[in-house]
């Protein structure tokens, strides 16, 4: 048997065991065990962190963890990880626990604190002693939860989706907000009535504390990127109605990389960062010296720092990137259907976006070539509304509130 076939067989066995663990009977047993163990006294200095369903060491949970590690070393901190993504967490000096394992069950049930940036499974009963800090993961442009008119995601319907979301949100003790605009939406869309921490996003502290030539060069070298070319970051979001299965979404790359390489290749490289829900494996092997798939890079904030320009669509990444005061282009080839059918927007995106909206690769190329002339008329007002709390101190504000 070849090495590849061995690897394939192991992967199939692993996926089978994961499915068994996630079966309804196992969930019921886990729920009973969780309830019983959760009645034991809390381990008051234990914190369990999770980012994007255990797939990443990233985002607001990472920023809070790193701040606490440096300033509150007496806390016993663990990362809940999806075993399929275990390699992501290796070599970082983290204490990890495999999601849905017996060890995980005990730690989650006894921990005083949970810190997550996305929803935890509904079948997990929250012990009375647990403080659940929900950090969330973006400033809302597209409509969320109870504000959505229709839900087009697999495995659910509009009524069920909203009910489950609101039930989960009722378990949160604290919710982080990056600004007043988001606070108002979160309260309504999530039905959140507990403690809102209007602090700015902890993950954006990095953009203020590490935006320097030394850090940028180090990251580029680590990613084996050329140092003599400008960097364009393409970071689109996912589409609710384009999917293979529940939790596995499609993405059709609309950017013409061949055309971009012909026109921009002598001066630029392109980094492709797909949303964590997108299941596509991009084949960009024919653009090996121009386009780089960084979808599995640990944390997108490092990619922001090294990028000279951002291309996105309706992803909340542009709210974070605005902190760097660098050019942005919005590649919105399907804006009519996305705006009118899939999600809808909270504000007049077409008139208030901090950069030009385009629909073709040709327009993208033109704007990149003329980025000094990009219209920044909306930029200052945009920053004052969405980024006014960001200063590199958001992690401290959150930790002072929750853990003090």
N, C-alpha and C positions, 0 to 999 in steps of 0.2 A: 504493500500500500504506500502511495506517495505521501510526501509531507503535506501537499495541498489537500489531498483527500482526507488525511487525518484531521487537519485543521477544520475542514468543512463538516466532518462528522461531529467533532467536539462542539462546534457552533450550533449544530442542529440539536444535540443533546442538551446543551445549555439553554437554548430557546424553549425546548420542550419543558424542562424543569421550571423555567420562569412562568410558562403558561399554567402549569400545574399549581404553582404557588399562588397564582392570581385567580384560580378557580373559585367559584362561589362557596363551596364547602370549606375550603381552606380559609377563605375570608371570614366565614362565620366563626370558625375555631379561633382564628387570630383575634377577632373582635371580642370574643368571650375572654380569652387570655389577657388581652389588652385591658379590658375592664377590671379584671381581678387584680392584675399587677398595678394598675393605675390607682388602686386604693391604698397601696403602700406609701409610706412617706416619700416626698419628693427629694431628689438629690439637688439641693439648693444651688449648687455651683455648676450644675451640668447644663450645657447648651448643645442642642442638635441643629446644625445648619443644613439647608438644602437649597440648591439652585437649579431651576429648570428641570424638575422631576428627577434630580440626582444625576443629571447628564453633564453638568459643568461645575467647575470651580470658578465662579464668576459673579458679576453683577453686585447688587447691594449686599447680599449675604457675605460675599467675599470681603468687601470693603469693611463691613462691621467686624467680621472675624479678625482681619489683620489689625484693625485698630485695637480690638480687645486683647489680642495676643501680645501687643506691644505695651499696652497700658493697664491691662487687667489679667496678668498671668495666673492668678489664682483660680480662674474659671477652668473647668474641665470641658473642653470643646471637641465635638465630633462632627464629621461630615457624613450625611446620609447619601450614599452613592448607588446608582444603577450599576450592577456588576458588569453589564455590557460595556460600560464606559470607564472601567476601573483604571485603565492606563492613563486617563486624563488627570488622575489625582496622584499618580506615583511620583516620587522624587521631590515632593513639596513639603515634606515634614508634617503631613496632616494625619490626624487620627481619624480613620474612616470606619464606617459600619455599613455593610451591604443592605440595601433597602429590602424590606420584607423578610430578612433573616430572623432567626430566633433572637440573636444578640440585638438586632435593631429593635425588635418588639420590646425587649426589656429596657433598652436605653430610652426609646421614645416615651414609654409609659412612666418612667421614673424621672425623666428630665424636667427641670423647673422651667426651661425655656425652649421654645421652638422658633427658629428663624427661617422663613422661606420666602421666595419671590414669586411663587405660583401656587395654585391650589393643591392641597394635600388630598389624598383619597377620602371620599366621603365615609367609607366604612370604618375609618379610624376614630374611635371615641376619644374626645379630648378630656384628659383627667382634670378634676377640679383644681389641682395644684399647678397646672401648667399655664404659663403665660405665652401666648402665641403672638409673635411679632411678624406681621405680614408686611414685607417691604415693597411688594409689587415690582413691576419691571418696565414702566414707561409712562411718559406723559400722554394722555389720551388725545388722539386726533380722531380715530374711528370710534364709533359708538360701542359701548361696553355693556355687557350683562343686561340689566333691566331696561336699559335705554335702547336696546336693539329691537327693531320692528320684527325682523325675521331672522332665524338661525339656519344656516345652510351647512352645518358641520355634520360629519357622519356619526352614527351611533346615538343621536339625540334628536329632539325636536325643540321648537321655540319654548314651549311651556316647561318642559322637563329641564332644559338648559338653564333657564332663568331661576327656576325653583332650586336646583342644585347649587347654583352660584350663590344665591342669597343665603341658603342654609350654611354653606361653607363660610361665607363672610361673617355670619353671626357668631362664629367661633373665634374670630380675630379679636385680640385684646388691644392691639395697637396696629395702626396702618400708617405707613410713611407716605407723605405727599411732597412732591418737588416744588409746589407753588400753590397759591390760592385758587387759581383756575382749576387745577387738578382736584383740590380738596372738595370743591363744590360738586364736581362730577362724581367723584368717588362716593361721597355721602349718598347721592341719589342712586347711582347705577348699581352700587353694591349694597344699598340699604344699610350703610355702616353708621352706627350710632355711638360707638365707643370712642377711644382716644386717638385722634388724628395727630400725627407728628409732622407738622409743616416745617421741614428741615432742609429742603433740597435733597438730591439723591446722593447717598454715600458713595456710590460708584464713581460719581463725577469729581470727587476729591482728587483722584489720580490726575485728572486733566489740569488741575491747578498746581499740584505738588510735584509733578514729574515732566512737565512740558519744557524740556531743555535738550540741547544738542547731544549731550552725552547719552541720555536715555534713548533718544531717537536712533542714534547710531548703533547702540547696543542691541536694540530690538531688531533692526534691519539685518544686522549680522547674524543674530540668532535664527532669524527666519530665512537666511541665505538669500536676501534680496539685494539687488544692485544698489550701490550707494550714490551712483552718479545720475540717477533718474528720479523724476518726480513720481509721486504715488497717487493713484486714483483708487478710492475705495468704493466698491459697489455693494450696497447692503439693502436689498429689497425685503419686503415682508412676504407673508404667505397669503394665499387666497382661500377663503373658507370653503368654496365649492369645487376646488381642484384637489382631489385626494385619491389615494389608492385604497385606504382603509382608515379606520378610526385611529387618529394620531399620526397618520402618515400622509403628508400632503405633497402634491406634485409642484413642480415649478418649471416652467418653460422659459429658458433664457432667451429673452427678446433682444438683448444687445448683440450686435454683429461684431464679434471679436476680431474676425478677419479684417473687416473694414477699419476697425479701430487700430489694429496693429499697423496696417498700411499707412494710416494718416498720423498716428501718434507714437509708434513704436520706437522711434529714435530718441524721444525725450521722456516717455512715460512708461510705467507698468500699471497693470490693473490687478487689484486684489478683489476676489469674489467672496463675499461673506453671506451665506444663506442663513435664513431664520432657523432656529433650533427645531421647529416642527417640520421643516421640509426634508423629505426623505431622498431627494435626488442625489445621485453620485455624478458630479459633473465630469465629463470627459473633455478636458482642455489640454490634453497631451500634445496636440499640434501647435500649442501656443506657449510652450514651456519656458521661453525666455521673456514672455510678455504678460501672460495671465497666470495668476496663482490662486488656487483654491485654499482659502484660509478659514473655511466654515467651521473647522474643528479646532481652531486656535482657542486657547483657554479663555481669554477675555477680550472682548471687542474694544475696551478702552485703550489697549496697547495699539490696536489698529487705527483708532482715531488719531492718536499722537503722531504716528508716522505718516499719515495721509495729508497730502496737500489740498485735496479736493474730495468731496463726498458726492456720490450719485446714489439716490434712494428713491422711494416712491411715497408710500403712506406709512412707512415704518416710523416708530417713535425715535429712532436713532438720531433724527435731525434735531430734535430738541436738545439732546446731549451734545452733539457735535457743534451746535451753535455757541457753546461755551468757548470754543477755540477761535471763534471769529474768522473762520476760513470759508472759502467758497463752497456752495452747494448747488447741485442740479437735480431737479425732480423729474425722473423718467416715468411718466404716468400714461403709458400707452392705452390703458383700459379705465381711465378715470370716470367715464360716464357710467359704466356698469358697476364699478366699485362704489361710487358715490351714491347711485340711485337704487341699486339692487342689493349689493352685498352688505354694506355696513352703514354708509352715511357718515358725515363729518360733524364735529362739534362746532366748528367755526368755518368761515369762508376761506377755505384752504387755497383756492385758486387765486384769490386776490391778496392773501396775507402770507403766503409761503415765503421764506427768506431766500429766495432764489428762483430762477426761471423754471417753468413747467414745459416739458417737451415730450414728444410722442415717438420720435424716430432716432435711430442711431446717428444719422447725419446731423440732426440738431444737437445731439450730445457732443459730437466731435467739434462742431462749430463753437459751442459755448466753452469747451475745454481750451480750444485754441485761443479764445478771446476772453479768458477768465478775468483778466484785469478790467474788462469792460462789463462784467456781470452786474446786473441791476441789484444794488443792495439797499434800495430805498426803504424796504420793510425791516431791515436787519436790526436797527437800533430799537425800534418799538417792540419787535419780536423778543429780543433779549430782555428788555425791561419787564415784559409780561411773564416770560417763562423761565428765565435764568437768574432772576434777581437774588435768589437765596444762595446761589452757588458761589463758594469762596474757598473750598478746600477744608471746610469744618463740619460738613454734614454728618459724618460718622460720629464725631464727638457729640453733636446735638442729640442724636438718636440714643447713643449709649448712656449719656447723662440722664435721659428721660426714663429709659426702660430698666437699666441695670443699677442705677444709683438708688 
